[in-house]
């Protein structure tokens, strides 16, 4: 049997920091959890803090439907179910590692660009079309503020 998953394996990771997305929000983390071999549902819940059982089930079903994981039901009471990366799912490990390395190397630049793009000054001067500037919806040129 493989080592238990580290409950802290995603501490400090932010899915929002990466500009890359594979599947849904939880798919890359599930792929990382399954990298070392098959896992049971309850084992996957340990490092995936914040995921509900419903969302974990939906994500695993989607990954199975897309051929990224295999689901094996073993006899017994209660039945034991294991999830494992398929050969297709394993092909995502190298691109994911490259994306993580790129994001880690360029995180300061990425954060600066996002901050600059979302700055209040830029938002106020942004034009949405000819002669139209963005602003509070209640202040149109033909309506006086009360």
QUIHU-V483970 format. One record per backbone hydrogen bond with DSSP energy under -1.0 kcal/mol. NH is the residue of the N-H (numbers start at 0). CO is the residue of the C=O. E is the energy in kcal/mol with one decimal. If there is no record, write none. Layout:
NH,CO,E
NH,CO,E
//
This chain:
8,5,-2.1
10,7,-1.8
12,9,-2.1
16,13,-1.0
29,25,-2.3
30,26,-2.5
31,27,-2.2
32,28,-2.1
33,29,-1.8
36,33,-1.2
38,82,-2.5
43,39,-1.9
44,40,-1.5
47,43,-1.0
48,46,-1.5
50,47,-1.8
55,51,-2.6
56,52,-2.5
57,53,-2.6
58,54,-2.7
59,55,-2.6
60,56,-2.5
61,57,-2.3
62,58,-2.6
63,59,-2.4
64,60,-2.7
65,61,-2.1
66,63,-1.4
67,62,-2.8
69,83,-3.0
71,81,-2.7
73,79,-3.9
79,73,-1.5
81,71,-2.7
82,38,-3.0
83,69,-2.1
85,67,-2.5
89,85,-2.3
91,88,-1.5
92,89,-1.4
95,91,-2.3
96,92,-2.2
97,93,-2.2
98,94,-2.4
99,95,-2.5
100,96,-2.4
101,97,-2.4
102,98,-2.7
103,99,-2.5
104,100,-2.2
105,101,-2.0
109,105,-2.7
110,106,-2.9
111,107,-2.5
112,108,-2.5
113,109,-2.2
114,110,-2.6
115,111,-2.6
116,112,-2.2
117,113,-1.9
122,118,-2.0
123,119,-1.9
124,120,-1.3
127,131,-1.5
131,128,-2.1
133,125,-1.7
138,135,-1.9
142,139,-1.7
//
